[in-house]
Amino acid sequence: MKAGRSVILASQSPRRQWLLAEAGWDVKVVPSSADEVWPEELSVEGAACELALRKARQVAKEHQECPVLGADTVVTLAGRVFGKPASRSEARELLRTLSGCTHDVVTGVALVFGEDDWTGFDRSRVTFRSLSDSDIEAHLDVNTYQDKAGAYGVQEDQERLVEKYEGRFDTIVGLPLDTVESLWTRMEERREGLR
């Protein structure tokens, strides 16, 4: 990825900010207050992209000087969508459900600049170890879960929770950089075509 690119990240996720910074981006964080109600009528991928787009558009209204990047990550298992748990008890039940199973992690990404927007997504698969109640409680005691789809951050507790994964690690963390790169290229091509 090329260094020196400037982007506004419509997320307060330190993980997304870290991924972009490590890849050489100049990142300004402006958290979005957009509605995150799940669009039931869309596919999982479509809904993740729609939520990412809502976040980016909401921030872009006030910040038109720079491209705005939004993202949304969801966990799915057997057709059920798991977002961010509202409580410790909900997080506990969610982790019990994921225990010993393979689930999908879908991250939707949106880039907004001016009147134009571009969206994309990536999907990875994660297989959890069989978790005991003490494993789950230990995870909840030392790791934040409130702001994470599926009640876990793979980068925080991978050894305890994850048996294996397939696909991109950064998708599971919450921002597939290949997808970001693709959207950026499409934006540059569009803007070049307007000159």
matplotlib code that plots the C-alpha trace (Angstrom):
import matplotlib.pyplot as plt

x = [0.0, 1.3, 2.3, 1.1, -2.6, -4.9, -8.3, -10.9, -11.9, -15.5, -14.9, -13.5, -12.0, -8.4, -7.9, -9.0, -6.9, -3.9, -4.3, -4.4, -1.5, 0.7, 0.0, 1.2, -2.0, -2.4, -5.6, -7.9, -10.5, -14.1, -16.5, -19.8, -23.1, -25.1, -28.0, -26.7, -30.1, -29.5, -31.2, -33.1, -34.0, -30.4, -27.9, -25.3, -22.7, -25.1, -26.1, -22.5, -21.8, -24.9, -24.0, -20.4, -21.8, -24.2, -21.3, -19.1, -21.8, -22.8, -19.2, -18.7, -21.5, -19.3, -15.9, -15.9, -12.2, -11.0, -12.2, -14.1, -13.8, -16.5, -16.5, -18.9, -18.0, -20.5, -20.3, -22.7, -23.4, -26.0, -27.8, -27.9, -26.2, -24.3, -23.5, -22.1, -23.5, -25.4, -24.4, -22.0, -24.7, -25.4, -21.7, -21.5, -24.4, -22.9, -19.6, -21.3, -23.1, -19.8, -17.9, -16.6, -18.2, -16.9, -18.5, -18.1, -16.8, -17.9, -16.5, -18.2, -16.2, -17.3, -15.4, -17.1, -15.7, -17.8, -20.9, -19.4, -19.2, -17.8, -18.4, -16.9, -16.6, -14.5, -15.3, -13.1, -13.9, -13.1, -13.2, -13.5, -12.0, -14.5, -14.8, -15.4, -17.4, -14.1, -12.6, -15.5, -15.4, -11.7, -12.1, -14.9, -12.8, -9.8, -11.0, -13.4, -16.4, -19.0, -17.8, -17.0, -19.1, -19.3, -18.1, -14.4, -11.5, -9.3, -6.2, -6.8, -7.5, -6.7, -4.8, -7.7, -10.6, -9.5, -8.5, -7.9, -9.0, -9.3, -9.0, -7.6, -6.7, -7.4, -11.0, -11.5, -9.9, -12.3, -10.8, -9.6, -6.9, -7.1, -10.7, -9.7, -7.0, -9.5, -12.0, -9.3, -8.2, -11.8, -12.1, -8.8, -10.0, -13.3, -11.7, -9.2, -12.1, -13.7, -10.6]
y = [0.0, 3.5, 5.7, 9.3, 8.8, 10.8, 9.4, 10.2, 7.0, 7.1, 4.7, 5.0, 1.5, 1.5, -1.7, -0.1, 3.0, 0.8, -1.3, 1.9, 3.5, 0.4, 0.4, 3.9, 5.9, 9.3, 8.8, 11.3, 9.7, 11.1, 8.6, 8.3, 8.6, 7.0, 4.6, 1.0, -0.7, -3.9, -3.8, -7.1, -7.0, -7.2, -10.1, -10.2, -8.8, -6.1, -5.1, -4.8, -2.6, -0.5, 0.1, 1.0, 3.4, 5.0, 5.7, 7.1, 9.3, 10.7, 11.9, 13.0, 15.6, 17.6, 16.7, 17.1, 17.9, 14.4, 10.8, 9.2, 5.5, 3.5, -0.1, -2.6, -6.1, -8.9, -12.5, -15.1, -18.7, -20.9, -17.9, -16.0, -12.6, -11.6, -8.0, -6.2, -7.6, -5.2, -6.8, -9.3, -11.9, -11.5, -11.7, -14.9, -16.6, -15.5, -17.0, -20.2, -20.4, -19.9, -22.4, -25.3, -24.0, -22.4, -19.0, -16.4, -12.9, -10.3, -6.8, -4.3, -1.2, 2.1, 5.0, 8.4, 11.5, 14.3, 13.0, 9.6, 6.4, 2.9, -0.2, -3.7, -6.5, -9.4, -12.7, -14.9, -18.1, -18.6, -21.9, -21.5, -24.0, -25.7, -23.2, -24.0, -21.7, -20.7, -19.9, -17.6, -15.9, -15.4, -13.8, -11.5, -10.5, -9.3, -8.3, -5.7, -7.2, -4.4, -2.9, -6.1, -8.2, -11.7, -10.4, -10.9, -9.3, -11.9, -9.9, -9.8, -13.4, -15.5, -18.2, -18.8, -18.7, -19.6, -23.0, -21.8, -19.3, -19.1, -15.9, -12.5, -11.8, -8.1, -8.9, -10.6, -7.7, -5.3, -3.7, -5.7, -3.6, -5.2, -4.1, -0.6, -0.5, -1.6, 1.1, 3.7, 2.7, 3.0, 6.4, 7.6, 6.2, 8.0, 11.3, 11.0, 10.5, 13.7, 15.8]
z = [0.0, -0.8, 2.0, 2.5, 1.9, 4.1, 5.2, 7.8, 9.7, 10.7, 13.6, 17.1, 16.8, 17.8, 15.9, 12.6, 13.3, 14.0, 10.8, 8.7, 10.5, 10.2, 6.4, 6.1, 6.0, 7.6, 9.7, 11.3, 13.5, 13.5, 15.1, 13.4, 15.2, 12.3, 12.9, 13.2, 13.0, 11.0, 7.5, 7.7, 4.0, 2.8, 2.7, 5.4, 3.0, 1.7, 5.3, 6.4, 3.4, 4.0, 7.7, 6.7, 4.1, 6.6, 9.0, 6.3, 4.8, 8.2, 8.9, 5.2, 5.6, 8.0, 6.5, 2.7, 2.5, 2.7, 1.8, 4.6, 5.4, 7.2, 8.2, 9.9, 11.1, 11.8, 12.9, 11.4, 12.3, 10.7, 9.3, 12.6, 12.8, 15.9, 16.5, 19.6, 22.8, 25.0, 28.3, 29.9, 30.1, 26.4, 25.6, 27.7, 25.8, 22.5, 23.3, 24.4, 21.1, 19.1, 21.3, 19.2, 16.0, 12.8, 12.1, 9.4, 10.0, 7.3, 7.2, 5.0, 3.9, 2.4, 1.0, 0.5, -1.1, -2.3, -4.0, -4.7, -2.7, -3.1, -1.1, -0.8, 1.7, 2.7, 4.5, 6.7, 8.7, 12.4, 14.2, 18.0, 20.5, 22.8, 25.6, 29.2, 31.4, 33.1, 29.6, 28.8, 32.2, 32.0, 28.5, 29.8, 32.8, 30.9, 27.5, 26.3, 24.5, 24.4, 21.1, 19.3, 17.0, 18.4, 21.8, 21.0, 19.4, 17.7, 18.3, 22.1, 23.0, 19.9, 21.9, 24.3, 21.8, 18.3, 17.0, 13.5, 10.9, 7.1, 5.1, 6.0, 9.6, 9.1, 8.1, 11.4, 13.2, 11.4, 8.3, 5.2, 3.8, 0.4, 0.1, 1.3, -1.4, -4.1, -3.1, -3.1, -6.6, -7.8, -6.2, -7.9, -11.3, -10.9, -10.0, -12.8, -15.2, -14.1, -14.9]

ax = plt.figure().add_subplot(projection="3d")
ax.plot(x, y, z, "-o")
ax.set_aspect("equal")
plt.show()
